[in-house]
């Protein structure tokens, strides 16, 4: 099987995902995606006519985020017309999946040069959610339009699921707050030391003025005392009637786990941030890289996908990590750095506990609690983040995984070359 090499990884800074507050919120999603596509082409002097495909991830494919961002953003970035593009949706996991699919194309021998990545403008998707609420529609829940599916696989709200898992696992409010605080501390150090500088590109508006060149979401002033004073975010939402039958998010979970008493402990300080962002990862075959003078930074060692209970929704990362390790013939001890997306603090906390990981190897530069989680882009961001940090520390292997709605998790292991 051919090797799939990672040549480069770029991303935007993450902007606050609120209209009127975020520096990227007035941009079109295609422009944000085009910014990283243009940067990765310019940095590597690509002949874009030779890009076999662009595989893009966007979770909410509606309105301005619809219409195949992969292809439209490439056109917006000035790519040659021969560079085709597609867009996929694996909810939060799409940014890993786009890279995995690109690598698989190369490893199969079918393609030689691909770009994978993703975009999510959460400031824009939030306005769509507001419009739906104004129309009297219930809050988003997976499978809500299919009553038969909900009877077989009740699917609740992700935040309520996070609280349910913490309650089941005996993970306390202090535990999740401590992880949230550590995320902020590590992100602050990473930013101060310029650890993201290799991948982060400035984003400019159409008129050429600078929109954003730094991370906008982190709150380095966070304290444990401040976190302890925040009210849980999902207690009221858990009992909000969703239909005339009185269905609630809590009842959906208790339909599957009737004896579970859900204690609410997640809030804005220990959950992922709402942000806008985009990322791109350049991959090539060994033959193409050698012929065109592209220097590989890493190779893709193994990839895996895993499904788990859709009612709890967030528990697939641990079995996904075990599966990808088995595919690679590796153990936990063979991984130097781990990136597990901090969708909610309990996801990372459970991951660390279940795999018995050294905390000093996990999310070493902070995670989505401090930096934000632009849904479809996050996986690609994390792959670039772990690659940069492996190089900075002169280490060898990194594993990246994340939970996704519907009870899924993709995973990837990369190794420096």
Secondary structure by P-SEA (a helix, b strand, c coil): cbbbbbccccccccccccccccccccccaaaaaaaaaaaaaaaaccccccccbbbbbbccccccccccaaaaaaaaacccccccbbbbbcccaaaaaaaaaaaaaaaaccccccccccccaaaaaaaaaaaaaaacccccccccccaaaaaacccccaaaaaaaaaaaacccaaaaaaaaaaaaaaaaaaaaaccccccbbbbbcccccccccccccccccccaaaaaacccccccccccccccccccaaaaaaacccccccccccccccccccccccbbbbbbcaaaaaaccccccccccccccccccccccccaaaaaaaaaaaaaccccccccbbbcccccaaaaaaaaaaaccccccccccccccccccccccaaaaaaaaaaaaaaaacccbbbbbbbbccccccccccccc
